[in-house]
Amino acid sequence: MENKYAAPKPNIPMTDINIATLEEMCALPAIDIEIAQALVKNRPFHSWSEIAQIPGISDERVEQMQREGARIS
């Protein structure tokens, strides 16, 4: 499956959405507490398209999360 989402910028610390704490996720500007809670509730994720299906998370937000260092293990 083709990855249509953005690649992170070089030298940005990576935050794994599948294992990060609420605090670690909220350190990313694209993720507020409500989004972080929804991510924790719906783990594990196997693709970015799964994350984009969560209410409140658009494709644009997924791209921003990735540019800020979010990743999926």
C-alpha positions in Angstrom: 0.0 0.0 0.0 1.4 3.4 -1.0 2.2 5.8 1.9 0.5 9.1 1.0 1.5 10.7 4.3 4.4 13.0 5.0 7.9 11.9 6.0 9.3 13.3 9.2 11.9 16.1 9.0 15.5 14.9 9.6 16.9 15.1 13.1 13.5 15.2 14.9 13.1 12.8 17.8 10.6 10.1 16.9 7.4 9.4 19.0 5.9 6.0 18.6 2.2 6.4 18.7 1.7 2.7 19.7 3.8 3.0 22.9 4.1 6.7 23.8 2.5 8.1 27.0 -0.1 10.8 26.9 2.5 13.3 27.9 4.9 12.2 25.1 2.2 12.5 22.5 1.0 15.9 23.8 4.5 17.2 23.3 3.8 17.1 19.6 1.9 20.3 18.6 -0.5 18.3 16.4 -1.7 16.3 19.3 -3.8 17.7 22.1 -5.0 15.7 25.2 -8.3 14.6 23.5 -6.5 13.3 20.4 -3.8 11.6 22.6 -6.6 9.9 24.6 -8.3 8.7 21.5 -5.0 7.3 20.2 -4.3 5.4 23.4 -7.9 4.0 23.4 -7.6 2.7 19.8 -4.1 1.2 19.9 -2.4 -0.7 18.4 -2.2 0.9 14.9 -0.8 -0.8 11.9 -1.2 2.1 9.4 -1.6 5.8 9.2 -4.9 5.3 7.5 -6.3 3.7 10.7 -5.3 6.8 12.6 -6.9 9.1 10.0 -10.2 7.3 10.7 -10.4 8.5 14.3 -12.9 11.4 14.7 -11.0 14.6 14.9 -7.9 13.4 13.1 -7.8 14.5 9.4 -5.3 13.5 6.8 -3.7 16.9 7.3 -3.3 16.3 11.0 -1.7 12.9 10.3 0.7 14.6 8.0 1.5 17.2 10.6 2.0 14.5 13.2 4.5 12.7 11.0 6.4 15.9 10.2 6.7 16.5 14.0 8.2 13.0 14.5 5.2 10.7 15.2 5.7 7.1 13.9 4.0 3.7 14.1 6.1 0.7 15.2 
